[in-house]
Amino acid sequence: MNREDVLKDWFVEGVHRGAKYLIVVSDPLEQEERPIYVFPEQDITLETQKLTATALEISDIINLMEGMSPQIKLALIPKNRLISRVIS
């Protein structure tokens, strides 16, 4: 399964579970991504602060209340290309 399909599955799963955000994290040692769901009663800022205090790296934060396709496309852009697009 490619990254796009995985992100779509996680998006759908999060919506189904009633989450508001999907945070995609990775463990630098394992080189594998996993989903963290943030629910309406949770604070997204607090949850991201908790994650950045660990060894996990946040690669994407996706709003499950917005459209899936544009956010998945943005998540698929390599981060170095994304930064150069913002700066340009």
C-alpha positions, -999 to 999 in steps of 0.1 A, spaced: 0 0 0 14 34 -9 15 64 14 -15 81 -3 -37 50 3 -25 48 39 -33 85 45 -67 81 29 -75 50 51 -64 69 82 -85 99 72 -116 77 68 -109 58 100 -106 91 119 -138 105 105 -156 72 114 -142 74 149 -154 110 154 -119 125 155 -113 161 145 -76 159 135 -52 133 123 -16 137 133 8 116 113 39 107 134 70 87 129 96 72 150 130 81 135 144 47 146 116 27 131 111 47 99 74 39 100 45 63 103 14 59 124 -18 79 131 -27 98 162 -63 109 163 -73 141 182 -110 142 193 -132 173 197 -127 173 235 -89 174 231 -68 205 224 -48 201 192 -21 225 204 -16 205 237 -16 172 218 11 184 194 32 198 223 30 164 240 41 147 208 70 170 202 82 163 238 87 127 228 111 111 202 82 110 177 83 134 147 52 150 134 51 148 96 15 160 90 -15 174 108 -47 169 88 -80 185 97 -107 158 94 -134 184 92 -121 196 58 -119 179 24 -97 149 22 -82 152 -13 -65 186 -11 -50 178 23 -37 144 12 -22 160 -19 -4 185 3 8 158 27 23 140 -3 46 169 -13 81 162 0 87 187 28 118 202 12 98 211 -19 70 224 2 93 248 21 108 261 -12 73 267 -25 64 288 6 96 308 4 94 315 -33 
